[in-house]
Amino acid sequence: MWYKLEITHKGARRVKESKISILTLDYELFKTKPEEGIKEMSDRFTHIINGKALGKAYPNKEMVKKMLNSLSTSWERKVMAIEESKDLNSLSLNELTGSLLTYEMKINYNAKEIKEVPKKVGVALKSTTCERNEDSSNDDDEEMAMITKRFVRYMRSNKGRQFQKKE
């Protein structure tokens, strides 16, 4: 009877070894998933660690470092602050999770507050002005007059040619 219960709840030796192997791989490759909160990450990590109770146990310091290293780069500042301000040898996994949860709640609250503030949208028009002095203005006027004269001469010469051809 005991053997049957053991196989039902823990599995045979091969099943147990397979579970340990999978959990070891999960532990080694553990990373925070995108859009995963600290609570979800912590629960997933705890599930892996508790499953590891069937086999190898990791020291607390190693688990704390593993969790800190698994955080995304957006948590880099908080990770550095924890590493510098706390003794990782004595920091428990629960204390670390509590610290990260507190930080996450503060960030989420600030983000929510920013979203609620109505944005004042203004219109900005780009203005370009050409600063001219009187000499350049006169030069432009003279150039325009010369172009106009040439155009008038051209039109006259073409009209004259048109009449000469028709006659």
ABEGO torsion letter per residue (X at the ends): XAAAAAAAAAEBAAAAAAAAAAAAAAAAABBBBBGBBAAAAAAAAAAAAAAAAABBBBBAAAAAAAAAAABBAAAAAAAAAAAAABBAAABBAAAAAAAAAAAAAAAAAAAAAAAABBBBBBBBBBBBBBBBBAAAAAAAAAAAAAAAAAAAAAAAAAAAAAAAAAX
